[in-house]
Each structure stands twice: as C-alpha cells, then as structure tokens.
Amino acid sequence: MILSSPDGFVAHSLAPDRRLLGNRNRVMRSHDAEVTGLEFPPHLIGEQHHTVIDLGKVKRVAMMVTPEGGGSFRDEAWEAASTIRAILRQQSEPMAVTMQTVFVRDRADVPVAKQILEACYGGQMPLTLFVVQPPCEGRGLAIEAWAVNTNAAEVEYHSEDLVTVSYDGLRWIYASGGSLHLEGRTPYEQSAEAFSSMRRVLARSGAGFQDVVRTWLYQGCITEEVDGVERYRELNRARTDFFAGIDFEHRPVKLAHNGHAIYPASTGIGTLCHGLVTACMALQTDREDVQLMALENPLQTSAFDYPKEYSLKSPKFARAMAVRAGEYVTTWISGTASIVNSETVHRGDIVKQTEQTLTNIEKLIAPENFARQGWADAGATFEDLARLHVYVKRPEDYEACRAVCERRVGHVPSIYAVADVCRSDLLVEIEGVAFSRVRKPQSQLQTTR
C-alpha cells in the first residue's frame, strides 16, 4: 500500500492503522510490522517494526528487532541480523547501518553476538553498543539499528568506536566511550574516564564535546550504594565536573536561546552488570538554517535545577534536544519518567507511572511547548515518533506497561527491556525520537486570487 501526502511525501506502509494521510506538516514515514515475499525462511524473520523517515534529500530507517524463532542464543542473533538485512532489502535505495544498540540478557552472550554481527557487516560494522538489559519478551537479545541511504549520504566507518555520516551539509558523528568494566575503580572514576574517552574519540573525527547533542549512559547497578552514595549520583558528579570545562553556551551550531542551559539530551539508565557503556552523537554544519534548541518540560523542574537531596551535583542534561535543519525538526527525547516538578509520583503503580511518563513526553514535544520556548512553527505529536525505548524495572510489569504505551501511542517501533531506573521508586523510563516539519504560515497556505 502506498500513501501520499499533499506535500508529495510518500510512505510505504504495511500497517494501515497508522494514519499518515491528511497532515501537511508531518514527515511521512511507514511503520511496517511484517516482512513477506523475501527469500529468507520464515523462521529467520523475527518480530520487527521499523520506521522510514523521508527527510527530502535523505532517508533514514529506524529498526527495532526482537527474534521470535526460539533456539539457542546464536540462533536468535542470526535471526535478528537476518531480519535487519531483510528490512534494508525492502527499501528502494541502498542503505547502510550507522549505529545499533544490542540489548542482551546475559553479558556472557556478548562475544557471540559481536562475532555474528561482525560477520554480517564485515568492514562496515556500525557503532555498536552491547547493553545488559534483558528484553521483556524473554528473548536473548533485541536490536535497535539506524540506517541511511548511501546514494545521498557518505558513511565512514573509522573504527569500532567512531562512525560519521555526511549529507546535505550536515555531518553527524557517532562516538562510543567504550564498555568499561574496570576493577578497583570507583563509580566517579569510571564515569570520568567514560566522558574523557568519548572526548578523545570525538577529537579523532575533528569534533569536540561542544558539538554533542545526545548522550547515552548505561550504568551497571545504577541505584546501588558504594560507600553510602548511589552510583548514579557519582555519575552525575563526574558529568558535572566534566561539563564544567565545556562551553555549551557557545556551540559552533546556532542556538535558540530560550533562557535554559544548553546541555545535551541524555539517557542514564541501569544495567545488570557493574560496567558503564556510553555513547554520544554530535553534529557539525556550516548551514545557516540549522539551529539547536534544548527543550525543558512545563510539568517538570529542569534536571540541572534539582535540589541536592537528589544528587550532590544535579544531572546535567536537557529534557530534549531539537535539531532544526531547514523545514525539518528532529527531537531527541531524553529518558523520561513519572516525575512532576522534581518529585516521583504514583509510587508502586506501573499503570499510572507509565501514563504520567507518556504525558510528560507529550507535553515536552507539543507545539505549545516549542512556541513557549521560541519556535512557534515547530512541535510534534505521538504520531511523529520514529521509535521508543521503554525501560521496565520489574519484569512482571511489562504487559501492563506495554498495554498503556500501545493505547496511548499506537504501534510505534519499540523495544522493552528490563532495567533499573535512576530512582528506586521509579518503575519505568521512556526515551524516543520524533521527526516533524515546521508549519508554514497561514498566509502561505492560502491560495492567492
């Protein structure tokens, strides 16, 4: 089925319940739930959902793949890799995967997953994070992968911790701080080393931390106390000390100054081992029509303004980072939880916490919030989401949490993983990314006589 919009965007969709018609301001895309008609045996094709984002000169594909054929971990890993290949072969243009996150049930399985993925990608191995967060469906792994069409974009695989993508005057840098399992290191020392490592990797590409718009911080046993202090609080202390040397207020890319601090969007979430897995995404451009906005939430106190009872040095991140390039806006949504102002709400109730978390995201990306902070012609809704990560603290809460998400958001490509959230009383955390278009002034939409 082919859906066309009044603006000429085209979405190829096998999911007719996604209403893509009739909205002039939405980046058109598809949420495809099945793969059929390909040469792969049925048992090799896992449960997969993907989004195709048409950004004019370039197309991106966000893939969320969970194997369902059963068998050994190796079987599941091959199934997931085959499914990614099948999705890419569906596309009308050649595609290359640039970054992927592999959620595994057990750290001992990482070498097998890495071996299989390296065999599949060869010299074009994307930046790959291995995170010990068991998929809620009970599988051995699940994979989020991002791809771009290579007839419009140049992808360079510099090393296992650095990939760059260039198109239309934009240069995106994906860098990893590695997977740190350093014995004898305190949480503060481990976190400080991770940020320093990301800075060194960025420098190899000619970028700096001033260019970073998004970070991911997967911290083992995030709420565990070491010498009476939670590991996450020590991560925040290390991040604050590191950011003190970064002049985010004078980024090379233009900033929308809305009175807020200009920190990157971020997710800080727990894993089942004591390591620390980190990555960041940076942007370089000379285009005059590219601008950044660090978004804050009208329902929440900014994380960097949290009182000291939550952390000696408050978390330094924006609730979201919006990147405006011409008529397109990409909104990277930080990890979001059931917090109003600075307080956890609905303690012990997964349904109400999931509802509140989604409401927080809805208010954060809403056109009214963009207008409040300076972009009156921008904003997004749940229909603009390309993907979600849903981190569920208690495995028994998965079904109830998923039911709320699908009722509120629909079947957006998602991965659900078991993970500790940064507060012991938080049961769920959700992050995502939305793609939208700026709205044309009413005068431009009216037909002149």
Secondary structure, 3 states (H helix, E strand, C coil): CEEECCCCCEEECCCCCCCCCCCCCCCCCCEECCCCCCCCCHHHCCEEEEEEEECCCCEEEEEEEECCCCCCHHHHHHHHHHHHHHHHHHCCCCEEEEEEEEEECCHHHHHHHHHHHHHHHHHHCCEEEEEECCECCCCCEEEEEEEEECCCCEEEEEECCEEEEEECCEEEEEEEEEEECCCCCCHHHHHHHHHHHHHHHHHHCCCCHHHEEEEEEEEECCCCEECCEEHHHHHHHHHHHHHCCCCHHHCCCEECCCCCCCCCEEEEEEECCCCEEEEEEEEEECCCCEEEEEECCCCECCHHHCCCCCCCCCCCCECEEEEEECCEEEEEEEEECCEEECEECCCCCHHHHHHHHHHHHHHHHCHHHHHHCCCCCCCCCHHHEEEEEEEECCHHHHHHHHHHHHHHHCCCCEEEEECCCCCCCCCEEEEEEEEEECCCCHHHHCCCC
